Amino acid sequence: MSYTTVAELRSALGIGTLYSDAVLQSVADAADNVLIPFLWKNEQPIVAHGNTGTVGTLYFDTPIEDVFYIGQSVTITNAGTKYNGTKTITAVDKYSFDVTTTHIADNPRHAVAPYGTAAAETYIDYATIPAIQEASLMISIAIWQARQAPSGQGMTVDGYAPSPFTMSNTLVARVRGLLAPYLSPNSMVG
């Protein structure tokens, strides 16, 4: 589910039924793809994995012993078919944890590129927060306008030149005030 509905986007743009729901949904989904990585989530990047028999070990660059615990269910994504899915943690070390996998042969530790993700239960539903919904709508509108207008945004007759950078890093900067309480500290590096 997108943070911005097709009906909200259609109304904000004032386009009536001129465009199909699928076209508007793709814009709302793109806005979520821009926004969601910046939000604080209960997850860690997986940098490597390996296994001995059916015991798979997932490795992290940061200490995770206070983040994950034995018996916790985590959702693993982008770590390979033998690891992906909801798994129960069977052992935790400072920089790794173990889960049961469907491997037959042993595999040494090797990098996961791009990084996978281990996500634990989340205690917040961002879809219910008005500031997140507004930020998503504003990003959706910016994406729509960049698709529809020459040079990526409307042009005026009073001499101001449009910026060619409407889809740059300033896209999220426009809504950072709305997102500030929900931004992940990991997204603010750099």
MOWODA-V146483 format. One record per backbone hydrogen bond with DSSP energy under -0.5 kcal/mol. CO is the residue of the C=O (numbers start at 0). NH is the residue of the N-H. Records with the same first field share a line. If there is no record, write none. Layout:
CO->NH, NH
This chain:
4->8
5->9
6->10
7->11
8->12
9->13, 14, 15
14->17
19->23
20->24
21->25
22->26
23->27
24->28
25->29
26->30
27->31
28->32
29->33
30->34
31->35
34->37, 38
35->38
37->183
40->42
41->119
43->117
44->46
45->115
46->111
47->58
48->109
49->56
50->106
51->54
53->55, 100
54->51
55->98
56->49
57->96
58->46, 47
63->66, 67
68->71
71->88
73->75, 86
74->118
75->84
76->116
79->82, 83
81->101
84->75, 86
86->73
88->70
90->97
93->63, 64
94->59
95->92
96->57
97->89, 90
98->55
106->50
109->48
110->112
115->45
116->76, 118
117->43
118->74
123->125
124->127
125->128
127->129
128->131, 132
129->133
130->134
131->135
132->136
133->137
134->138
135->139
136->140
137->141
138->142
139->143
140->144
141->145
142->146
143->147
144->148
148->151
149->152
155->158
159->155
162->165
164->167
167->170
168->172
169->173
171->174
172->175
174->177, 178
175->179
178->181, 182
179->182
181->39
183->186, 187
184->187
185->188
